[in-house]
Structure formats: structure tokens, C-alpha cells
Amino acid sequence: MAQVRFFAAAEEAVGSSQLTVDAATLAALTAALRDDHPKLAEILPRCSVLVDGARVDDSWPLGGDAVVDVLPPFAGG
């Protein structure tokens, strides 16, 4: 199961800073998140999604110890 961490508006949309999700690939994980959290589905297309700190393709296989970060665009500087 992958550990998914949410930041800023993504955390607000989900109502939690992290969840554990069982998914074989990044595409399956993001689909499950969209289905389970409609508010997140609205902003997810604009988010950066990193697996173990790296940008990867949606077909990337997720190991049981994967850490997935969902980072919405940040404003300011």
C-alpha cells in the first residue's frame, strides 16, 4: 500500500494530510483518489504528483513502501 501525503489545497480537499491507498500503478492510485474525493478531483489535474520524490509516468508501478506526494500549485514567493 502506498502512503499518500497531501499538501495545502489538496489536504483541504481530502480532509487529511495523508492516507494509505492500495494501487498497483500511479494511474490506479489517482483514479481511486478522484473517485473517493470529488473535491480533490477538481484540483488534481493541476497538482504535481511525485513518487518517492520524483516525477514519474502514470504507468509507474507502486511498491508497498511508495510515498506519493500530491502538491497543488503554490502562490507567492
PDB file with one MODEL, atoms N, CA, C and O in Angstrom:
MODEL        1
ATOM      1  N   MET A   1       0.846  -1.188   0.000  1.00  0.00           N
ATOM      2  CA  MET A   1       0.000   0.000   0.000  1.00  0.00           C
ATOM      3  C   MET A   1       0.882   1.239   0.000  1.00  0.00           C
ATOM      4  O   MET A   1       1.882   1.303   0.715  1.00  0.00           O
ATOM      5  N   ALA A   2       0.507   2.206  -0.798  1.00  0.00           N
ATOM      6  CA  ALA A   2       1.269   3.449  -0.886  1.00  0.00           C
ATOM      7  C   ALA A   2       0.789   4.439   0.168  1.00  0.00           C
ATOM      8  O   ALA A   2      -0.404   4.531   0.459  1.00  0.00           O
ATOM      9  N   GLN A   3       1.722   5.162   0.723  1.00  0.00           N
ATOM     10  CA  GLN A   3       1.411   6.252   1.646  1.00  0.00           C
ATOM     11  C   GLN A   3       1.266   7.512   0.797  1.00  0.00           C
ATOM     12  O   GLN A   3       2.206   7.889   0.097  1.00  0.00           O
ATOM     13  N   VAL A   4       0.119   8.162   0.843  1.00  0.00           N
ATOM     14  CA  VAL A   4      -0.134   9.359   0.045  1.00  0.00           C
ATOM     15  C   VAL A   4      -0.200  10.553   0.986  1.00  0.00           C
ATOM     16  O   VAL A   4      -0.983  10.571   1.936  1.00  0.00           O
ATOM     17  N   ARG A   5       0.632  11.548   0.707  1.00  0.00           N
ATOM     18  CA  ARG A   5       0.660  12.771   1.525  1.00  0.00           C
ATOM     19  C   ARG A   5       0.093  13.923   0.709  1.00  0.00           C
ATOM     20  O   ARG A   5       0.409  14.086  -0.470  1.00  0.00           O
ATOM     21  N   PHE A   6      -0.749  14.717   1.357  1.00  0.00           N
ATOM     22  CA  PHE A   6      -1.423  15.837   0.706  1.00  0.00           C
ATOM     23  C   PHE A   6      -0.954  17.142   1.330  1.00  0.00           C
ATOM     24  O   PHE A   6      -0.726  17.216   2.537  1.00  0.00           O
ATOM     25  N   PHE A   7      -0.813  18.160   0.506  1.00  0.00           N
ATOM     26  CA  PHE A   7      -0.343  19.458   0.966  1.00  0.00           C
ATOM     27  C   PHE A   7      -1.307  20.553   0.519  1.00  0.00           C
ATOM     28  O   PHE A   7      -1.952  20.453  -0.525  1.00  0.00           O
ATOM     29  N   ALA A   8      -1.386  21.596   1.335  1.00  0.00           N
ATOM     30  CA  ALA A   8      -2.151  22.817   1.027  1.00  0.00           C
ATOM     31  C   ALA A   8      -3.583  22.482   0.595  1.00  0.00           C
ATOM     32  O   ALA A   8      -4.296  21.788   1.320  1.00  0.00           O
ATOM     33  N   ALA A   9      -4.012  22.965  -0.572  1.00  0.00           N
ATOM     34  CA  ALA A   9      -5.396  22.785  -1.017  1.00  0.00           C
ATOM     35  C   ALA A   9      -5.770  21.321  -1.205  1.00  0.00           C
ATOM     36  O   ALA A   9      -6.937  20.960  -1.051  1.00  0.00           O
ATOM     37  N   ALA A  10      -4.798  20.471  -1.534  1.00  0.00           N
ATOM     38  CA  ALA A  10      -5.084  19.036  -1.663  1.00  0.00           C
ATOM     39  C   ALA A  10      -5.452  18.442  -0.306  1.00  0.00           C
ATOM     40  O   ALA A  10      -6.369  17.626  -0.207  1.00  0.00           O
ATOM     41  N   GLU A  11      -4.742  18.850   0.723  1.00  0.00           N
ATOM     42  CA  GLU A  11      -5.053  18.389   2.080  1.00  0.00           C
ATOM     43  C   GLU A  11      -6.459  18.846   2.478  1.00  0.00           C
ATOM     44  O   GLU A  11      -7.229  18.082   3.060  1.00  0.00           O
ATOM     45  N   GLU A  12      -6.773  20.071   2.164  1.00  0.00           N
ATOM     46  CA  GLU A  12      -8.102  20.603   2.483  1.00  0.00           C
ATOM     47  C   GLU A  12      -9.192  19.839   1.730  1.00  0.00           C
ATOM     48  O   GLU A  12     -10.248  19.551   2.294  1.00  0.00           O
ATOM     49  N   ALA A  13      -8.945  19.515   0.475  1.00  0.00           N
ATOM     50  CA  ALA A  13      -9.939  18.809  -0.336  1.00  0.00           C
ATOM     51  C   ALA A  13     -10.193  17.391   0.170  1.00  0.00           C
ATOM     52  O   ALA A  13     -11.315  16.891   0.095  1.00  0.00           O
ATOM     53  N   VAL A  14      -9.152  16.750   0.681  1.00  0.00           N
ATOM     54  CA  VAL A  14      -9.279  15.373   1.173  1.00  0.00           C
ATOM     55  C   VAL A  14      -9.733  15.342   2.626  1.00  0.00           C
ATOM     56  O   VAL A  14     -10.411  14.408   3.053  1.00  0.00           O
ATOM     57  N   GLY A  15      -9.355  16.374   3.385  1.00  0.00           N
ATOM     58  CA  GLY A  15      -9.698  16.408   4.796  1.00  0.00           C
ATOM     59  C   GLY A  15      -8.708  15.657   5.665  1.00  0.00           C
ATOM     60  O   GLY A  15      -9.004  15.319   6.811  1.00  0.00           O
ATOM     61  N   SER A  16      -7.533  15.398   5.114  1.00  0.00           N
ATOM     62  CA  SER A  16      -6.494  14.683   5.843  1.00  0.00           C
ATOM     63  C   SER A  16      -5.142  14.996   5.211  1.00  0.00           C
ATOM     64  O   SER A  16      -5.058  15.301   4.021  1.00  0.00           O
ATOM     65  N   SER A  17      -4.091  14.918   6.013  1.00  0.00           N
ATOM     66  CA  SER A  17      -2.756  15.172   5.472  1.00  0.00           C
ATOM     67  C   SER A  17      -2.149  13.938   4.828  1.00  0.00           C
ATOM     68  O   SER A  17      -1.198  14.045   4.054  1.00  0.00           O
ATOM     69  N   GLN A  18      -2.700  12.746   5.145  1.00  0.00           N
ATOM     70  CA  GLN A  18      -2.200  11.545   4.486  1.00  0.00           C
ATOM     71  C   GLN A  18      -3.199  10.400   4.562  1.00  0.00           C
ATOM     72  O   GLN A  18      -4.037  10.324   5.460  1.00  0.00           O
ATOM     73  N   LEU A  19      -3.075   9.515   3.584  1.00  0.00           N
ATOM     74  CA  LEU A  19      -3.910   8.320   3.502  1.00  0.00           C
ATOM     75  C   LEU A  19      -3.038   7.162   3.032  1.00  0.00           C
ATOM     76  O   LEU A  19      -1.961   7.370   2.473  1.00  0.00           O
ATOM     77  N   THR A  20      -3.503   5.971   3.258  1.00  0.00           N
ATOM     78  CA  THR A  20      -2.876   4.786   2.692  1.00  0.00           C
ATOM     79  C   THR A  20      -3.805   4.264   1.607  1.00  0.00           C
ATOM     80  O   THR A  20      -4.997   4.065   1.840  1.00  0.00           O
ATOM     81  N   VAL A  21      -3.247   4.042   0.411  1.00  0.00           N
ATOM     82  CA  VAL A  21      -4.056   3.618  -0.728  1.00  0.00           C
ATOM     83  C   VAL A  21      -3.424   2.377  -1.356  1.00  0.00           C
ATOM     84  O   VAL A  21      -2.213   2.329  -1.569  1.00  0.00           O
ATOM     85  N   ASP A  22      -4.248   1.383  -1.647  1.00  0.00           N
ATOM     86  CA  ASP A  22      -3.779   0.171  -2.303  1.00  0.00           C
ATOM     87  C   ASP A  22      -3.999   0.327  -3.801  1.00  0.00           C
ATOM     88  O   ASP A  22      -5.137   0.325  -4.269  1.00  0.00           O
ATOM     89  N   ALA A  23      -2.906   0.461  -4.554  1.00  0.00           N
ATOM     90  CA  ALA A  23      -2.991   0.621  -6.001  1.00  0.00           C
ATOM     91  C   ALA A  23      -1.713   0.082  -6.628  1.00  0.00           C
ATOM     92  O   ALA A  23      -0.628   0.228  -6.066  1.00  0.00           O
ATOM     93  N   ALA A  24      -1.844  -0.539  -7.788  1.00  0.00           N
ATOM     94  CA  ALA A  24      -0.696  -1.144  -8.458  1.00  0.00           C
ATOM     95  C   ALA A  24       0.149  -0.117  -9.215  1.00  0.00           C
ATOM     96  O   ALA A  24       1.365  -0.275  -9.331  1.00  0.00           O
ATOM     97  N   THR A  25      -0.494   0.929  -9.727  1.00  0.00           N
ATOM     98  CA  THR A  25       0.212   1.950 -10.508  1.00  0.00           C
ATOM     99  C   THR A  25      -0.214   3.338 -10.053  1.00  0.00           C
ATOM    100  O   THR A  25      -1.201   3.498  -9.335  1.00  0.00           O
ATOM    101  N   LEU A  26       0.545   4.332 -10.482  1.00  0.00           N
ATOM    102  CA  LEU A  26       0.180   5.710 -10.161  1.00  0.00           C
ATOM    103  C   LEU A  26      -1.170   6.060 -10.770  1.00  0.00           C
ATOM    104  O   LEU A  26      -1.963   6.760 -10.141  1.00  0.00           O
ATOM    105  N   ALA A  27      -1.447   5.587 -11.980  1.00  0.00           N
ATOM    106  CA  ALA A  27      -2.741   5.862 -12.621  1.00  0.00           C
ATOM    107  C   ALA A  27      -3.895   5.291 -11.799  1.00  0.00           C
ATOM    108  O   ALA A  27      -4.923   5.948 -11.631  1.00  0.00           O
ATOM    109  N   ALA A  28      -3.731   4.086 -11.292  1.00  0.00           N
ATOM    110  CA  ALA A  28      -4.775   3.475 -10.474  1.00  0.00           C
ATOM    111  C   ALA A  28      -4.961   4.244  -9.171  1.00  0.00           C
ATOM    112  O   ALA A  28      -6.085   4.406  -8.696  1.00  0.00           O
ATOM    113  N   LEU A  29      -3.874   4.711  -8.604  1.00  0.00           N
ATOM    114  CA  LEU A  29      -3.950   5.482  -7.362  1.00  0.00           C
ATOM    115  C   LEU A  29      -4.692   6.797  -7.587  1.00  0.00           C
ATOM    116  O   LEU A  29      -5.586   7.137  -6.812  1.00  0.00           O
ATOM    117  N   THR A  30      -4.337   7.536  -8.627  1.00  0.00           N
ATOM    118  CA  THR A  30      -5.008   8.822  -8.851  1.00  0.00           C
ATOM    119  C   THR A  30      -6.479   8.622  -9.215  1.00  0.00           C
ATOM    120  O   THR A  30      -7.322   9.448  -8.863  1.00  0.00           O
ATOM    121  N   ALA A  31      -6.790   7.540  -9.913  1.00  0.00           N
ATOM    122  CA  ALA A  31      -8.203   7.249 -10.226  1.00  0.00           C
ATOM    123  C   ALA A  31      -8.979   6.979  -8.940  1.00  0.00           C
ATOM    124  O   ALA A  31     -10.098   7.464  -8.777  1.00  0.00           O
ATOM    125  N   ALA A  32      -8.393   6.214  -8.033  1.00  0.00           N
ATOM    126  CA  ALA A  32      -9.059   5.926  -6.752  1.00  0.00           C
ATOM    127  C   ALA A  32      -9.254   7.203  -5.949  1.00  0.00           C
ATOM    128  O   ALA A  32     -10.299   7.395  -5.327  1.00  0.00           O
ATOM    129  N   LEU A  33      -8.251   8.077  -5.960  1.00  0.00           N
ATOM    130  CA  LEU A  33      -8.379   9.346  -5.233  1.00  0.00           C
ATOM    131  C   LEU A  33      -9.489  10.207  -5.815  1.00  0.00           C
ATOM    132  O   LEU A  33     -10.265  10.806  -5.070  1.00  0.00           O
ATOM    133  N   ARG A  34      -9.572  10.275  -7.149  1.00  0.00           N
ATOM    134  CA  ARG A  34     -10.636  11.061  -7.792  1.00  0.00           C
ATOM    135  C   ARG A  34     -12.012  10.512  -7.440  1.00  0.00           C
ATOM    136  O   ARG A  34     -12.940  11.273  -7.171  1.00  0.00           O
ATOM    137  N   ASP A  35     -12.141   9.178  -7.442  1.00  0.00           N
ATOM    138  CA  ASP A  35     -13.431   8.555  -7.128  1.00  0.00           C
ATOM    139  C   ASP A  35     -13.840   8.785  -5.679  1.00  0.00           C
ATOM    140  O   ASP A  35     -15.009   9.042  -5.391  1.00  0.00           O
ATOM    141  N   ASP A  36     -12.880   8.692  -4.774  1.00  0.00           N
ATOM    142  CA  ASP A  36     -13.176   8.776  -3.342  1.00  0.00           C
ATOM    143  C   ASP A  36     -13.273  10.204  -2.803  1.00  0.00           C
ATOM    144  O   ASP A  36     -13.866  10.433  -1.749  1.00  0.00           O
ATOM    145  N   HIS A  37     -12.689  11.164  -3.528  1.00  0.00           N
ATOM    146  CA  HIS A  37     -12.620  12.551  -3.030  1.00  0.00           C
ATOM    147  C   HIS A  37     -12.948  13.530  -4.158  1.00  0.00           C
ATOM    148  O   HIS A  37     -12.043  14.058  -4.805  1.00  0.00           O
ATOM    149  N   PRO A  38     -14.242  13.774  -4.394  1.00  0.00           N
ATOM    150  CA  PRO A  38     -14.655  14.640  -5.504  1.00  0.00           C
ATOM    151  C   PRO A  38     -14.026  16.030  -5.477  1.00  0.00           C
ATOM    152  O   PRO A  38     -13.743  16.587  -6.538  1.00  0.00           O
ATOM    153  N   LYS A  39     -13.801  16.602  -4.305  1.00  0.00           N
ATOM    154  CA  LYS A  39     -13.176  17.923  -4.244  1.00  0.00           C
ATOM    155  C   LYS A  39     -11.732  17.865  -4.731  1.00  0.00           C
ATOM    156  O   LYS A  39     -11.249  18.800  -5.369  1.00  0.00           O
ATOM    157  N   LEU A  40     -11.051  16.775  -4.433  1.00  0.00           N
ATOM    158  CA  LEU A  40      -9.683  16.607  -4.915  1.00  0.00           C
ATOM    159  C   LEU A  40      -9.675  16.432  -6.433  1.00  0.00           C
ATOM    160  O   LEU A  40      -8.766  16.912  -7.110  1.00  0.00           O
ATOM    161  N   ALA A  41     -10.678  15.751  -6.962  1.00  0.00           N
ATOM    162  CA  ALA A  41     -10.762  15.530  -8.409  1.00  0.00           C
ATOM    163  C   ALA A  41     -10.757  16.848  -9.174  1.00  0.00           C
ATOM    164  O   ALA A  41     -10.260  16.916 -10.298  1.00  0.00           O
ATOM    165  N   GLU A  42     -11.310  17.895  -8.566  1.00  0.00           N
ATOM    166  CA  GLU A  42     -11.358  19.205  -9.222  1.00  0.00           C
ATOM    167  C   GLU A  42      -9.971  19.828  -9.371  1.00  0.00           C
ATOM    168  O   GLU A  42      -9.713  20.521 -10.355  1.00  0.00           O
ATOM    169  N   ILE A  43      -9.083  19.597  -8.419  1.00  0.00           N
ATOM    170  CA  ILE A  43      -7.766  20.247  -8.460  1.00  0.00           C
ATOM    171  C   ILE A  43      -6.631  19.308  -8.867  1.00  0.00           C
ATOM    172  O   ILE A  43      -5.541  19.771  -9.203  1.00  0.00           O
ATOM    173  N   LEU A  44      -6.869  18.010  -8.841  1.00  0.00           N
ATOM    174  CA  LEU A  44      -5.812  17.049  -9.124  1.00  0.00           C
ATOM    175  C   LEU A  44      -5.125  17.261 -10.474  1.00  0.00           C
ATOM    176  O   LEU A  44      -3.910  17.082 -10.560  1.00  0.00           O
ATOM    177  N   PRO A  45      -5.850  17.634 -11.531  1.00  0.00           N
ATOM    178  CA  PRO A  45      -5.161  17.860 -12.812  1.00  0.00           C
ATOM    179  C   PRO A  45      -4.095  18.967 -12.761  1.00  0.00           C
ATOM    180  O   PRO A  45      -3.184  18.983 -13.589  1.00  0.00           O
ATOM    181  N   ARG A  46      -4.202  19.877 -11.807  1.00  0.00           N
ATOM    182  CA  ARG A  46      -3.231  20.969 -11.688  1.00  0.00           C
ATOM    183  C   ARG A  46      -2.124  20.661 -10.685  1.00  0.00           C
ATOM    184  O   ARG A  46      -1.191  21.448 -10.528  1.00  0.00           O
ATOM    185  N   CYS A  47      -2.224  19.531 -10.015  1.00  0.00           N
ATOM    186  CA  CYS A  47      -1.257  19.169  -8.977  1.00  0.00           C
ATOM    187  C   CYS A  47      -0.032  18.467  -9.569  1.00  0.00           C
ATOM    188  O   CYS A  47      -0.109  17.812 -10.607  1.00  0.00           O
ATOM    189  N   SER A  48       1.085  18.624  -8.884  1.00  0.00           N
ATOM    190  CA  SER A  48       2.253  17.793  -9.149  1.00  0.00           C
ATOM    191  C   SER A  48       2.115  16.560  -8.272  1.00  0.00           C
ATOM    192  O   SER A  48       1.801  16.660  -7.086  1.00  0.00           O
ATOM    193  N   VAL A  49       2.350  15.411  -8.859  1.00  0.00           N
ATOM    194  CA  VAL A  49       2.277  14.162  -8.111  1.00  0.00           C
ATOM    195  C   VAL A  49       3.643  13.493  -8.213  1.00  0.00           C
ATOM    196  O   VAL A  49       4.096  13.139  -9.301  1.00  0.00           O
ATOM    197  N   LEU A  50       4.284  13.327  -7.073  1.00  0.00           N
ATOM    198  CA  LEU A  50       5.628  12.753  -7.017  1.00  0.00           C
ATOM    199  C   LEU A  50       5.583  11.401  -6.330  1.00  0.00           C
ATOM    200  O   LEU A  50       4.844  11.215  -5.363  1.00  0.00           O
ATOM    201  N   VAL A  51       6.367  10.461  -6.824  1.00  0.00           N
ATOM    202  CA  VAL A  51       6.516   9.158  -6.182  1.00  0.00           C
ATOM    203  C   VAL A  51       7.946   9.066  -5.673  1.00  0.00           C
ATOM    204  O   VAL A  51       8.898   9.117  -6.452  1.00  0.00           O
ATOM    205  N   ASP A  52       8.086   8.934  -4.386  1.00  0.00           N
ATOM    206  CA  ASP A  52       9.406   8.888  -3.745  1.00  0.00           C
ATOM    207  C   ASP A  52      10.272  10.072  -4.174  1.00  0.00           C
ATOM    208  O   ASP A  52      11.477   9.933  -4.387  1.00  0.00           O
ATOM    209  N   GLY A  53       9.633  11.241  -4.297  1.00  0.00           N
ATOM    210  CA  GLY A  53      10.337  12.477  -4.589  1.00  0.00           C
ATOM    211  C   GLY A  53      10.609  12.752  -6.055  1.00  0.00           C
ATOM    212  O   GLY A  53      11.263  13.744  -6.378  1.00  0.00           O
ATOM    213  N   ALA A  54      10.126  11.906  -6.950  1.00  0.00           N
ATOM    214  CA  ALA A  54      10.397  12.086  -8.383  1.00  0.00           C
ATOM    215  C   ALA A  54       9.104  12.116  -9.191  1.00  0.00           C
ATOM    216  O   ALA A  54       8.115  11.476  -8.834  1.00  0.00           O
ATOM    217  N   ARG A  55       9.133  12.876 -10.291  1.00  0.00           N
ATOM    218  CA  ARG A  55       8.020  12.847 -11.239  1.00  0.00           C
ATOM    219  C   ARG A  55       8.152  11.569 -12.057  1.00  0.00           C
ATOM    220  O   ARG A  55       9.228  11.254 -12.565  1.00  0.00           O
ATOM    221  N   VAL A  56       7.063  10.845 -12.178  1.00  0.00           N
ATOM    222  CA  VAL A  56       7.079   9.594 -12.926  1.00  0.00           C
ATOM    223  C   VAL A  56       5.842   9.515 -13.812  1.00  0.00           C
ATOM    224  O   VAL A  56       4.893  10.278 -13.634  1.00  0.00           O
ATOM    225  N   ASP A  57       5.857   8.606 -14.749  1.00  0.00           N
ATOM    226  CA  ASP A  57       4.749   8.361 -15.655  1.00  0.00           C
ATOM    227  C   ASP A  57       3.589   7.707 -14.897  1.00  0.00           C
ATOM    228  O   ASP A  57       3.795   7.042 -13.882  1.00  0.00           O
ATOM    229  N   ASP A  58       2.377   7.905 -15.401  1.00  0.00           N
ATOM    230  CA  ASP A  58       1.194   7.315 -14.765  1.00  0.00           C
ATOM    231  C   ASP A  58       1.256   5.796 -14.692  1.00  0.00           C
ATOM    232  O   ASP A  58       0.613   5.196 -13.830  1.00  0.00           O
ATOM    233  N   SER A  59       2.013   5.166 -15.574  1.00  0.00           N
ATOM    234  CA  SER A  59       2.100   3.708 -15.571  1.00  0.00           C
ATOM    235  C   SER A  59       3.113   3.183 -14.547  1.00  0.00           C
ATOM    236  O   SER A  59       3.326   1.975 -14.450  1.00  0.00           O
ATOM    237  N   TRP A  60       3.736   4.089 -13.785  1.00  0.00           N
ATOM    238  CA  TRP A  60       4.754   3.717 -12.803  1.00  0.00           C
ATOM    239  C   TRP A  60       4.174   2.746 -11.782  1.00  0.00           C
ATOM    240  O   TRP A  60       3.144   3.035 -11.172  1.00  0.00           O
ATOM    241  N   PRO A  61       4.822   1.597 -11.585  1.00  0.00           N
ATOM    242  CA  PRO A  61       4.332   0.651 -10.573  1.00  0.00           C
ATOM    243  C   PRO A  61       4.634   1.155  -9.162  1.00  0.00           C
ATOM    244  O   PRO A  61       5.715   1.682  -8.897  1.00  0.00           O
ATOM    245  N   LEU A  62       3.684   0.989  -8.281  1.00  0.00           N
ATOM    246  CA  LEU A  62       3.853   1.428  -6.900  1.00  0.00           C
ATOM    247  C   LEU A  62       4.175   0.234  -6.011  1.00  0.00           C
ATOM    248  O   LEU A  62       3.406  -0.724  -5.930  1.00  0.00           O
ATOM    249  N   GLY A  63       5.318   0.309  -5.351  1.00  0.00           N
ATOM    250  CA  GLY A  63       5.669  -0.719  -4.386  1.00  0.00           C
ATOM    251  C   GLY A  63       4.935  -0.472  -3.081  1.00  0.00           C
ATOM    252  O   GLY A  63       4.334   0.584  -2.886  1.00  0.00           O
ATOM    253  N   GLY A  64       4.984  -1.431  -2.206  1.00  0.00           N
ATOM    254  CA  GLY A  64       4.292  -1.328  -0.937  1.00  0.00           C
ATOM    255  C   GLY A  64       4.801  -0.223  -0.038  1.00  0.00           C
ATOM    256  O   GLY A  64       4.095   0.223   0.866  1.00  0.00           O
ATOM    257  N   ASP A  65       6.022   0.220  -0.280  1.00  0.00           N
ATOM    258  CA  ASP A  65       6.602   1.266   0.567  1.00  0.00           C
ATOM    259  C   ASP A  65       6.684   2.613  -0.142  1.00  0.00           C
ATOM    260  O   ASP A  65       7.405   3.504   0.307  1.00  0.00           O
ATOM    261  N   ALA A  66       5.953   2.772  -1.246  1.00  0.00           N
ATOM    262  CA  ALA A  66       5.989   4.026  -2.011  1.00  0.00           C
ATOM    263  C   ALA A  66       5.382   5.172  -1.205  1.00  0.00           C
ATOM    264  O   ALA A  66       4.407   4.998  -0.474  1.00  0.00           O
ATOM    265  N   VAL A  67       5.987   6.346  -1.361  1.00  0.00           N
ATOM    266  CA  VAL A  67       5.453   7.572  -0.773  1.00  0.00           C
ATOM    267  C   VAL A  67       5.076   8.490  -1.928  1.00  0.00           C
ATOM    268  O   VAL A  67       5.923   8.860  -2.742  1.00  0.00           O
ATOM    269  N   VAL A  68       3.813   8.850  -1.992  1.00  0.00           N
ATOM    270  CA  VAL A  68       3.290   9.686  -3.068  1.00  0.00           C
ATOM    271  C   VAL A  68       2.896  11.033  -2.472  1.00  0.00           C
ATOM    272  O   VAL A  68       2.130  11.101  -1.511  1.00  0.00           O
ATOM    273  N   ASP A  69       3.427  12.096  -3.053  1.00  0.00           N
ATOM    274  CA  ASP A  69       3.104  13.443  -2.604  1.00  0.00           C
ATOM    275  C   ASP A  69       2.217  14.128  -3.622  1.00  0.00           C
ATOM    276  O   ASP A  69       2.521  14.119  -4.815  1.00  0.00           O
ATOM    277  N   VAL A  70       1.122  14.723  -3.168  1.00  0.00           N
ATOM    278  CA  VAL A  70       0.204  15.477  -4.025  1.00  0.00           C
ATOM    279  C   VAL A  70       0.367  16.943  -3.661  1.00  0.00           C
ATOM    280  O   VAL A  70      -0.021  17.383  -2.579  1.00  0.00           O
ATOM    281  N   LEU A  71       0.956  17.695  -4.602  1.00  0.00           N
ATOM    282  CA  LEU A  71       1.312  19.093  -4.355  1.00  0.00           C
ATOM    283  C   LEU A  71       0.555  20.013  -5.314  1.00  0.00           C
ATOM    284  O   LEU A  71       0.854  20.032  -6.508  1.00  0.00           O
ATOM    285  N   PRO A  72      -0.409  20.767  -4.816  1.00  0.00           N
ATOM    286  CA  PRO A  72      -1.098  21.723  -5.685  1.00  0.00           C
ATOM    287  C   PRO A  72      -0.162  22.889  -5.995  1.00  0.00           C
ATOM    288  O   PRO A  72       0.864  23.055  -5.336  1.00  0.00           O
ATOM    289  N   PRO A  73      -0.512  23.692  -6.992  1.00  0.00           N
ATOM    290  CA  PRO A  73       0.303  24.858  -7.296  1.00  0.00           C
ATOM    291  C   PRO A  73       0.328  25.787  -6.075  1.00  0.00           C
ATOM    292  O   PRO A  73      -0.694  25.986  -5.417  1.00  0.00           O
ATOM    293  N   PHE A  74       1.489  26.343  -5.787  1.00  0.00           N
ATOM    294  CA  PHE A  74       1.631  27.259  -4.679  1.00  0.00           C
ATOM    295  C   PHE A  74       1.750  28.672  -5.216  1.00  0.00           C
ATOM    296  O   PHE A  74       2.380  28.897  -6.249  1.00  0.00           O
ATOM    297  N   ALA A  75       1.154  29.614  -4.527  1.00  0.00           N
ATOM    298  CA  ALA A  75       1.240  31.025  -4.899  1.00  0.00           C
ATOM    299  C   ALA A  75       2.209  31.727  -3.976  1.00  0.00           C
ATOM    300  O   ALA A  75       2.523  31.233  -2.893  1.00  0.00           O
ATOM    301  N   GLY A  76       2.664  32.841  -4.396  1.00  0.00           N
ATOM    302  CA  GLY A  76       3.552  33.632  -3.540  1.00  0.00           C
ATOM    303  C   GLY A  76       5.010  33.332  -3.795  1.00  0.00           C
ATOM    304  O   GLY A  76       5.363  32.651  -4.758  1.00  0.00           O
ATOM    305  N   GLY A  77       5.848  33.846  -2.924  1.00  0.00           N
ATOM    306  CA  GLY A  77       7.256  33.611  -3.171  1.00  0.00           C
ATOM    307  C   GLY A  77       8.106  34.121  -2.117  1.00  0.00           C
ATOM    308  O   GLY A  77       9.328  33.993  -2.192  1.00  0.00           O
TER     309      GLY A  77
ENDMDL
END
